[in-house]
Amino acid sequence: MNRISALFSKATEPILNVYTTAGFPRLEDTMTVLNALQAGGVDIIEVGMPYSDPVADGETIQLSNQAALEQGMSVAHLFEQLKDMRQTITVPVLLMGYINPVLQYGVEAFCAKCAEVGVDGLILPDLPMVEYEASYKAIFEKYGLYNILLITPQTNDERIRHIDSVSKGFIYMVSSASTTGAKTGISADQEVYFSRIASMNLQNPRLIGFGISDHESFLKASKNASGAIIGSAFVKMIAQAKDLSAEIVAFVQSIKGKN
């Protein structure tokens, strides 16, 4: 069973997914960050593949992408960093990024490499669903990779039902029509949106991302979903960390209310 499905099948508490940019804050920090996230108790790790034009991301993640690229990060180097990942990392791992680097690497070669190093799924916000279904779904399935699809407050019910029908693992529920890190906290309007989606009784679990930054917003989002995703707040923290591993463990535990 894919590690993502296994996680949701046995989860008894809200699931915490943390995004980190590969090769940040320093090029060779990637595995240090992953190991510390797991030590802190994270449930899913989302590894961002640095890209020069990350359109769905706000300033914090854009700057981390730029820094990682300037330090020499590439898709090939990321796979090299992750080649022994499964010797220590047992939680599900996703790669998040944009379709151009995947196309440049070669979709089938990319998926094969993901399977080889132990990646469980992909988040590619600019891969059109119709193109995914027509050209890539069979390749993803051949290598056991889940394609995590996104919905926003503007996604209509018909499209949400279709996304639910082709999804495996979970649906990434964007909390607002903005880039990552642009807003913090959960508004009353967002709670109405969360309740509307919850009432649709979708077959896949949902994780809420964008705007989650602390224990309070994590719990509030998790009331209407299976858990939540934190990105910008984490990247901002590691950019300033003096003791990277210790501060990552403390951050994850603070989000989950374990300290």
C-alpha positions as CSV (number, residue, x, y, z in Angstrom):
1,M,0.0,0.0,0.0
2,N,1.2,3.5,-0.8
3,R,2.5,5.1,2.4
4,I,0.0,8.0,2.0
5,S,-3.0,5.6,2.0
6,A,-1.5,3.7,4.9
7,L,-1.2,6.9,6.9
8,F,-4.8,8.0,6.4
9,S,-6.2,4.5,7.1
10,K,-4.7,4.4,10.6
11,A,-4.7,8.2,11.5
12,T,-6.3,9.0,14.9
13,E,-5.1,12.6,15.1
14,P,-5.0,15.5,12.7
15,I,-2.3,15.0,10.0
16,L,0.4,17.6,9.7
17,N,2.1,18.0,6.3
18,V,5.1,20.3,6.3
19,Y,6.6,21.8,3.1
20,T,10.3,22.5,2.8
21,T,12.3,23.8,-0.1
22,A,15.1,21.3,-1.2
23,G,18.6,22.7,-0.8
24,F,17.5,25.4,1.7
25,P,18.7,27.1,3.8
26,R,22.0,25.5,2.6
27,L,22.4,23.2,-0.4
28,E,23.2,20.1,1.6
29,D,20.6,20.6,4.4
30,T,17.9,18.7,2.6
31,M,18.2,15.4,4.5
32,T,19.0,17.2,7.8
33,V,15.7,18.9,7.5
34,L,13.8,15.7,6.5
35,N,15.2,13.8,9.5
36,A,14.5,16.6,11.9
37,L,10.9,16.9,10.6
38,Q,10.3,13.2,11.2
39,A,12.0,13.4,14.6
40,G,9.5,16.2,15.6
41,G,6.5,14.1,14.6
42,V,5.5,15.3,11.2
43,D,3.1,13.0,9.3
44,I,3.9,13.9,5.7
45,I,6.9,15.7,4.2
46,E,6.5,17.8,1.1
47,V,9.8,18.6,-0.6
48,G,9.7,21.6,-2.9
49,M,11.7,21.3,-6.1
50,P,13.2,24.8,-6.6
51,Y,12.0,26.6,-9.7
52,S,12.7,30.0,-11.1
53,D,9.1,31.0,-11.5
54,P,7.0,29.4,-8.7
55,V,3.7,31.1,-9.5
56,A,1.6,29.5,-6.7
57,D,4.1,30.6,-4.0
58,G,4.5,33.8,-2.1
59,E,7.6,35.8,-1.4
60,T,9.0,33.6,1.4
61,I,9.0,30.4,-0.7
62,Q,10.0,32.3,-3.8
63,L,13.1,33.6,-2.0
64,S,14.0,30.1,-0.7
65,N,13.6,28.7,-4.3
66,Q,16.0,31.4,-5.6
67,A,18.5,30.8,-2.8
68,A,18.5,27.0,-3.5
69,L,18.9,27.5,-7.2
70,E,21.8,29.9,-6.7
71,Q,23.5,27.4,-4.4
72,G,23.3,24.8,-7.2
73,M,20.1,22.8,-6.5
74,S,18.6,20.9,-9.5
75,V,16.3,18.0,-9.9
76,A,19.2,15.6,-10.5
77,H,21.0,16.8,-7.4
78,L,17.8,16.4,-5.4
79,F,17.4,12.8,-6.4
80,E,21.1,12.3,-5.4
81,Q,20.3,13.7,-2.0
82,L,17.3,11.5,-1.6
83,K,18.9,8.3,-2.9
84,D,19.3,6.8,0.7
85,M,16.3,8.6,2.1
86,R,14.4,5.4,3.0
87,Q,17.2,4.2,5.3
88,T,15.9,6.7,7.9
89,I,12.6,8.3,6.6
90,T,9.5,6.2,7.1
91,V,6.8,8.9,6.7
92,P,5.2,9.6,3.3
93,V,7.3,12.0,1.1
94,L,5.8,14.1,-1.7
95,L,7.7,16.2,-4.3
96,M,6.0,19.5,-5.0
97,G,7.0,21.7,-8.0
98,Y,6.2,22.8,-11.5
99,I,5.8,20.8,-14.6
100,N,8.6,22.3,-16.7
101,P,11.5,20.7,-14.8
102,V,9.7,17.4,-14.9
103,L,9.2,17.6,-18.6
104,Q,12.9,18.6,-19.1
105,Y,13.9,15.6,-17.0
106,G,11.5,13.3,-18.9
107,V,8.2,12.4,-17.3
108,E,8.7,8.6,-17.2
109,A,12.4,8.9,-16.2
110,F,11.3,11.4,-13.4
111,C,8.6,9.0,-12.1
112,A,11.0,6.0,-12.2
113,K,13.5,8.0,-10.2
114,C,10.8,9.0,-7.7
115,A,9.9,5.3,-7.2
116,E,13.6,4.4,-6.9
117,V,14.3,6.8,-4.0
118,G,10.9,6.2,-2.3
119,V,8.8,9.2,-3.1
120,D,5.1,8.5,-2.7
121,G,3.4,11.3,-4.7
122,L,3.6,14.5,-6.6
123,I,2.0,18.0,-6.4
124,L,2.3,19.8,-9.7
125,P,-0.1,22.8,-9.5
126,D,0.4,23.9,-13.2
127,L,-0.2,20.4,-14.7
128,P,-3.7,20.7,-16.2
129,M,-5.9,17.8,-15.1
130,V,-7.0,17.0,-18.6
131,E,-3.4,16.7,-19.7
132,Y,-2.6,14.5,-16.7
133,E,-5.5,12.2,-17.4
134,A,-4.7,12.0,-21.2
135,S,-0.9,11.7,-21.0
136,Y,0.6,11.0,-17.6
137,K,-1.9,9.2,-15.3
138,A,-0.9,5.7,-16.6
139,I,2.8,6.6,-16.0
140,F,2.2,7.8,-12.5
141,E,0.2,4.7,-11.7
142,K,2.9,2.4,-13.2
143,Y,5.4,3.8,-10.6
144,G,2.9,3.8,-7.7
145,L,2.9,7.6,-7.5
146,Y,-0.2,9.6,-6.3
147,N,-0.9,12.9,-8.1
148,I,-2.2,15.2,-5.4
149,L,-4.7,17.6,-7.0
150,L,-5.8,21.0,-5.6
151,I,-9.1,22.7,-5.1
152,T,-9.7,26.4,-4.2
153,P,-12.8,28.4,-3.0
154,Q,-13.4,29.1,-6.7
155,T,-13.5,25.4,-7.8
156,N,-17.1,24.5,-8.7
157,D,-18.8,21.4,-7.4
158,E,-18.7,19.5,-10.7
159,R,-14.9,19.9,-11.0
160,I,-14.4,19.0,-7.3
161,R,-16.4,15.8,-7.8
162,H,-14.2,15.0,-10.9
163,I,-11.0,15.7,-9.0
164,D,-12.3,13.4,-6.2
165,S,-13.0,10.6,-8.7
166,V,-9.4,10.7,-10.1
167,S,-7.6,11.4,-6.8
168,K,-5.7,9.0,-4.6
169,G,-4.3,9.8,-1.2
170,F,-5.8,13.1,-0.4
171,I,-7.1,16.4,-2.0
172,Y,-5.0,19.5,-1.3
173,M,-7.6,22.1,-0.3
174,V,-6.2,25.6,-0.8
175,S,-7.8,27.8,1.8
176,S,-8.0,31.0,-0.2
177,A,-7.4,32.5,-3.6
178,S,-3.9,33.7,-3.0
179,T,-0.3,32.6,-3.1
180,T,1.4,30.8,-0.2
181,G,2.2,32.8,2.9
182,A,0.0,35.8,1.7
183,K,-2.4,35.3,4.6
184,T,-2.3,33.8,8.1
185,G,-5.1,32.6,10.3
186,I,-8.5,31.3,9.3
187,S,-11.4,33.7,8.6
188,A,-15.1,33.1,9.1
189,D,-15.6,33.0,5.3
190,Q,-13.0,30.3,5.0
191,E,-14.7,28.2,7.6
192,V,-17.9,28.5,5.6
193,Y,-16.0,27.2,2.5
194,F,-14.4,24.4,4.6
195,S,-17.9,23.3,5.8
196,R,-19.3,23.4,2.3
197,I,-16.6,21.0,1.1
198,A,-17.0,18.8,4.1
199,S,-20.7,18.5,3.4
200,M,-19.9,17.1,-0.1
201,N,-18.8,13.8,1.6
202,L,-15.9,13.3,-0.9
203,Q,-14.3,9.8,-1.0
204,N,-10.8,11.2,-0.4
205,P,-9.6,12.9,2.8
206,R,-8.6,16.6,2.5
207,L,-5.7,18.6,3.9
208,I,-6.0,22.3,4.1
209,G,-3.1,24.5,3.0
210,F,-2.2,28.2,2.7
211,G,-2.6,30.4,5.8
212,I,-1.7,27.7,8.4
213,S,1.1,29.0,10.6
214,D,0.6,27.9,14.2
215,H,-1.1,25.5,16.5
216,E,-4.3,27.5,16.6
217,S,-4.8,27.7,12.8
218,F,-3.7,24.0,12.5
219,L,-6.4,22.9,14.9
220,K,-9.1,25.2,13.3
221,A,-8.3,23.9,9.8
222,S,-8.3,20.3,11.0
223,K,-11.9,20.6,12.4
224,N,-13.1,20.6,8.8
225,A,-10.5,18.3,7.2
226,S,-8.1,15.4,8.1
227,G,-5.3,17.9,8.8
228,A,-3.4,20.8,7.4
229,I,-0.2,21.8,5.5
230,I,2.3,24.4,6.6
231,G,4.8,25.9,4.2
232,S,5.8,29.5,4.5
233,A,5.9,29.7,8.3
234,F,8.3,26.7,8.3
235,V,10.5,28.0,5.6
236,K,10.7,31.4,7.3
237,M,11.7,29.6,10.6
238,I,14.5,27.6,9.0
239,A,15.9,30.6,7.2
240,Q,16.6,32.1,10.6
241,A,17.5,29.0,12.6
242,K,20.7,28.9,14.6
243,D,20.4,25.2,15.5
244,L,18.5,23.8,12.5
245,S,17.6,20.3,13.8
246,A,16.6,21.3,17.3
247,E,14.5,24.2,16.1
248,I,12.7,22.1,13.5
249,V,11.8,19.5,16.1
250,A,10.5,22.2,18.4
251,F,8.5,23.9,15.6
252,V,6.7,20.6,14.6
253,Q,6.0,19.8,18.2
254,S,4.6,23.3,18.8
255,I,2.2,23.0,15.8
256,K,1.0,19.6,17.0
257,G,0.7,20.9,20.6
258,K,3.2,18.4,22.0
259,N,5.2,20.9,24.0
